[in-house]
Amino acid sequence: MTPVLAFDIETAPDCDGLRRLYDLDPALTDKDVAEIAFQRRRTVANHDFLQLHQHRVIAIACALREGDGFRVWSLGTLEDSEGELIRRFFDGVEKYTPQLVSWNGGGFDLPVLHYRSLVHAISAPRYWDQGDEERDFRWNNYISRYHARHLDLMDLLALYQPRNNVPLDEMAKLIGFPGKLGMDGSQVWGAYLDGKLRDIRSYCETDAANTYLLYLRFQLLRGVFDAAQYEREIALVRGTLAKSAETHWRTFLEAWK
């Protein structure tokens, strides 16, 4: 069975980069630098969501179904650099050649990882292979929008029409899955400034788990799983998370109807 890797990232403004881009005073705090960037963005876009190359990756969570097992974890440690987190992600692609699964990964997560990989001089030949090294990748690779090695569930279910996009949280909760817990994306920057990186990593892990659960339901939808197999896969996720002593998984299971 091809390993399946559902993933999610969390980001914060790249304040060091923004200082260079805007020639800002090095003495400015990160909070002040970010606010200047937000204000500049609002003047041109009527919102303060920064362009993707100005995001710094602060957490990457993975939900991996491989062999007989399933696990969810955050890459690296609280102390690891952005470059190390991204390197670990692409090392996993190199090792497993997994089916990547995301919710809006084509619109956000992967482009951010692309730009930030350039910043950190990261090599990811397996991920970028479009048939030069392995012939099969010419017709099924991670990069082409309509190929299957990366499955952006939101994009596919919306039939590639942005007006049809729906939030991960709402889709998960409609089905009875937990959805977002503890915070949402708009609160990540504030939590990061408050030193709550551990909480951000936990939140990111629950997003990866929700994404994987939606993937299981999608496999039932398209007939890859029958009802019995779907229930076995769901039971594996529940059983795995129930063994964890981490608080966010207890909360996650309590919210799972």
Secondary structure as a PSIPRED ss2 file (coil, helix, strand):
# PSIPRED VFORMAT (PSIPRED V4.0)

   1 M C   1.000  0.000  0.000
   2 T C   1.000  0.000  0.000
   3 P C   1.000  0.000  0.000
   4 V E   0.000  0.000  1.000
   5 L E   0.000  0.000  1.000
   6 A E   0.000  0.000  1.000
   7 F E   0.000  0.000  1.000
   8 D E   0.000  0.000  1.000
   9 I E   0.000  0.000  1.000
  10 E E   0.000  0.000  1.000
  11 T E   0.000  0.000  1.000
  12 A E   0.000  0.000  1.000
  13 P E   0.000  0.000  1.000
  14 D C   1.000  0.000  0.000
  15 C H   0.000  1.000  0.000
  16 D H   0.000  1.000  0.000
  17 G H   0.000  1.000  0.000
  18 L H   0.000  1.000  0.000
  19 R H   0.000  1.000  0.000
  20 R H   0.000  1.000  0.000
  21 L H   0.000  1.000  0.000
  22 Y H   0.000  1.000  0.000
  23 D C   1.000  0.000  0.000
  24 L C   1.000  0.000  0.000
  25 D C   1.000  0.000  0.000
  26 P C   1.000  0.000  0.000
  27 A C   1.000  0.000  0.000
  28 L C   1.000  0.000  0.000
  29 T C   1.000  0.000  0.000
  30 D H   0.000  1.000  0.000
  31 K H   0.000  1.000  0.000
  32 D H   0.000  1.000  0.000
  33 V H   0.000  1.000  0.000
  34 A H   0.000  1.000  0.000
  35 E H   0.000  1.000  0.000
  36 I H   0.000  1.000  0.000
  37 A H   0.000  1.000  0.000
  38 F H   0.000  1.000  0.000
  39 Q H   0.000  1.000  0.000
  40 R H   0.000  1.000  0.000
  41 R H   0.000  1.000  0.000
  42 R H   0.000  1.000  0.000
  43 T H   0.000  1.000  0.000
  44 V H   0.000  1.000  0.000
  45 A H   0.000  1.000  0.000
  46 N C   1.000  0.000  0.000
  47 H C   1.000  0.000  0.000
  48 D C   1.000  0.000  0.000
  49 F C   1.000  0.000  0.000
  50 L C   1.000  0.000  0.000
  51 Q C   1.000  0.000  0.000
  52 L H   0.000  1.000  0.000
  53 H H   0.000  1.000  0.000
  54 Q H   0.000  1.000  0.000
  55 H E   0.000  0.000  1.000
  56 R E   0.000  0.000  1.000
  57 V E   0.000  0.000  1.000
  58 I E   0.000  0.000  1.000
  59 A E   0.000  0.000  1.000
  60 I E   0.000  0.000  1.000
  61 A E   0.000  0.000  1.000
  62 C E   0.000  0.000  1.000
  63 A E   0.000  0.000  1.000
  64 L E   0.000  0.000  1.000
  65 R E   0.000  0.000  1.000
  66 E E   0.000  0.000  1.000
  67 G C   1.000  0.000  0.000
  68 D C   1.000  0.000  0.000
  69 G E   0.000  0.000  1.000
  70 F E   0.000  0.000  1.000
  71 R E   0.000  0.000  1.000
  72 V E   0.000  0.000  1.000
  73 W E   0.000  0.000  1.000
  74 S E   0.000  0.000  1.000
  75 L C   1.000  0.000  0.000
  76 G C   1.000  0.000  0.000
  77 T C   1.000  0.000  0.000
  78 L C   1.000  0.000  0.000
  79 E C   1.000  0.000  0.000
  80 D C   1.000  0.000  0.000
  81 S C   1.000  0.000  0.000
  82 E H   0.000  1.000  0.000
  83 G H   0.000  1.000  0.000
  84 E H   0.000  1.000  0.000
  85 L H   0.000  1.000  0.000
  86 I H   0.000  1.000  0.000
  87 R H   0.000  1.000  0.000
  88 R H   0.000  1.000  0.000
  89 F H   0.000  1.000  0.000
  90 F H   0.000  1.000  0.000
  91 D H   0.000  1.000  0.000
  92 G H   0.000  1.000  0.000
  93 V H   0.000  1.000  0.000
  94 E H   0.000  1.000  0.000
  95 K H   0.000  1.000  0.000
  96 Y H   0.000  1.000  0.000
  97 T C   1.000  0.000  0.000
  98 P C   1.000  0.000  0.000
  99 Q E   0.000  0.000  1.000
 100 L E   0.000  0.000  1.000
 101 V E   0.000  0.000  1.000
 102 S E   0.000  0.000  1.000
 103 W C   1.000  0.000  0.000
 104 N C   1.000  0.000  0.000
 105 G H   0.000  1.000  0.000
 106 G H   0.000  1.000  0.000
 107 G H   0.000  1.000  0.000
 108 F H   0.000  1.000  0.000
 109 D H   0.000  1.000  0.000
 110 L H   0.000  1.000  0.000
 111 P H   0.000  1.000  0.000
 112 V H   0.000  1.000  0.000
 113 L H   0.000  1.000  0.000
 114 H H   0.000  1.000  0.000
 115 Y H   0.000  1.000  0.000
 116 R H   0.000  1.000  0.000
 117 S H   0.000  1.000  0.000
 118 L H   0.000  1.000  0.000
 119 V H   0.000  1.000  0.000
 120 H C   1.000  0.000  0.000
 121 A C   1.000  0.000  0.000
 122 I C   1.000  0.000  0.000
 123 S C   1.000  0.000  0.000
 124 A C   1.000  0.000  0.000
 125 P H   0.000  1.000  0.000
 126 R H   0.000  1.000  0.000
 127 Y H   0.000  1.000  0.000
 128 W H   0.000  1.000  0.000
 129 D C   1.000  0.000  0.000
 130 Q C   1.000  0.000  0.000
 131 G C   1.000  0.000  0.000
 132 D C   1.000  0.000  0.000
 133 E C   1.000  0.000  0.000
 134 E C   1.000  0.000  0.000
 135 R H   0.000  1.000  0.000
 136 D H   0.000  1.000  0.000
 137 F H   0.000  1.000  0.000
 138 R H   0.000  1.000  0.000
 139 W C   1.000  0.000  0.000
 140 N C   1.000  0.000  0.000
 141 N C   1.000  0.000  0.000
 142 Y C   1.000  0.000  0.000
 143 I C   1.000  0.000  0.000
 144 S C   1.000  0.000  0.000
 145 R C   1.000  0.000  0.000
 146 Y C   1.000  0.000  0.000
 147 H C   1.000  0.000  0.000
 148 A C   1.000  0.000  0.000
 149 R C   1.000  0.000  0.000
 150 H E   0.000  0.000  1.000
 151 L E   0.000  0.000  1.000
 152 D E   0.000  0.000  1.000
 153 L H   0.000  1.000  0.000
 154 M H   0.000  1.000  0.000
 155 D H   0.000  1.000  0.000
 156 L H   0.000  1.000  0.000
 157 L H   0.000  1.000  0.000
 158 A C   1.000  0.000  0.000
 159 L C   1.000  0.000  0.000
 160 Y C   1.000  0.000  0.000
 161 Q C   1.000  0.000  0.000
 162 P H   0.000  1.000  0.000
 163 R H   0.000  1.000  0.000
 164 N H   0.000  1.000  0.000
 165 N C   1.000  0.000  0.000
 166 V C   1.000  0.000  0.000
 167 P C   1.000  0.000  0.000
 168 L H   0.000  1.000  0.000
 169 D H   0.000  1.000  0.000
 170 E H   0.000  1.000  0.000
 171 M H   0.000  1.000  0.000
 172 A H   0.000  1.000  0.000
 173 K H   0.000  1.000  0.000
 174 L H   0.000  1.000  0.000
 175 I H   0.000  1.000  0.000
 176 G C   1.000  0.000  0.000
 177 F C   1.000  0.000  0.000
 178 P C   1.000  0.000  0.000
 179 G C   1.000  0.000  0.000
 180 K C   1.000  0.000  0.000
 181 L C   1.000  0.000  0.000
 182 G C   1.000  0.000  0.000
 183 M C   1.000  0.000  0.000
 184 D C   1.000  0.000  0.000
 185 G H   0.000  1.000  0.000
 186 S H   0.000  1.000  0.000
 187 Q H   0.000  1.000  0.000
 188 V H   0.000  1.000  0.000
 189 W H   0.000  1.000  0.000
 190 G H   0.000  1.000  0.000
 191 A H   0.000  1.000  0.000
 192 Y H   0.000  1.000  0.000
 193 L H   0.000  1.000  0.000
 194 D C   1.000  0.000  0.000
 195 G C   1.000  0.000  0.000
 196 K C   1.000  0.000  0.000
 197 L H   0.000  1.000  0.000
 198 R H   0.000  1.000  0.000
 199 D H   0.000  1.000  0.000
 200 I H   0.000  1.000  0.000
 201 R H   0.000  1.000  0.000
 202 S H   0.000  1.000  0.000
 203 Y H   0.000  1.000  0.000
 204 C H   0.000  1.000  0.000
 205 E H   0.000  1.000  0.000
 206 T H   0.000  1.000  0.000
 207 D H   0.000  1.000  0.000
 208 A H   0.000  1.000  0.000
 209 A H   0.000  1.000  0.000
 210 N H   0.000  1.000  0.000
 211 T H   0.000  1.000  0.000
 212 Y H   0.000  1.000  0.000
 213 L H   0.000  1.000  0.000
 214 L H   0.000  1.000  0.000
 215 Y H   0.000  1.000  0.000
 216 L H   0.000  1.000  0.000
 217 R H   0.000  1.000  0.000
 218 F H   0.000  1.000  0.000
 219 Q H   0.000  1.000  0.000
 220 L H   0.000  1.000  0.000
 221 L H   0.000  1.000  0.000
 222 R C   1.000  0.000  0.000
 223 G C   1.000  0.000  0.000
 224 V C   1.000  0.000  0.000
 225 F C   1.000  0.000  0.000
 226 D C   1.000  0.000  0.000
 227 A H   0.000  1.000  0.000
 228 A H   0.000  1.000  0.000
 229 Q H   0.000  1.000  0.000
 230 Y H   0.000  1.000  0.000
 231 E H   0.000  1.000  0.000
 232 R H   0.000  1.000  0.000
 233 E H   0.000  1.000  0.000
 234 I H   0.000  1.000  0.000
 235 A H   0.000  1.000  0.000
 236 L H   0.000  1.000  0.000
 237 V H   0.000  1.000  0.000
 238 R H   0.000  1.000  0.000
 239 G H   0.000  1.000  0.000
 240 T H   0.000  1.000  0.000
 241 L H   0.000  1.000  0.000
 242 A H   0.000  1.000  0.000
 243 K C   1.000  0.000  0.000
 244 S C   1.000  0.000  0.000
 245 A C   1.000  0.000  0.000
 246 E C   1.000  0.000  0.000
 247 T H   0.000  1.000  0.000
 248 H H   0.000  1.000  0.000
 249 W H   0.000  1.000  0.000
 250 R H   0.000  1.000  0.000
 251 T H   0.000  1.000  0.000
 252 F H   0.000  1.000  0.000
 253 L H   0.000  1.000  0.000
 254 E H   0.000  1.000  0.000
 255 A H   0.000  1.000  0.000
 256 W C   1.000  0.000  0.000
 257 K C   1.000  0.000  0.000
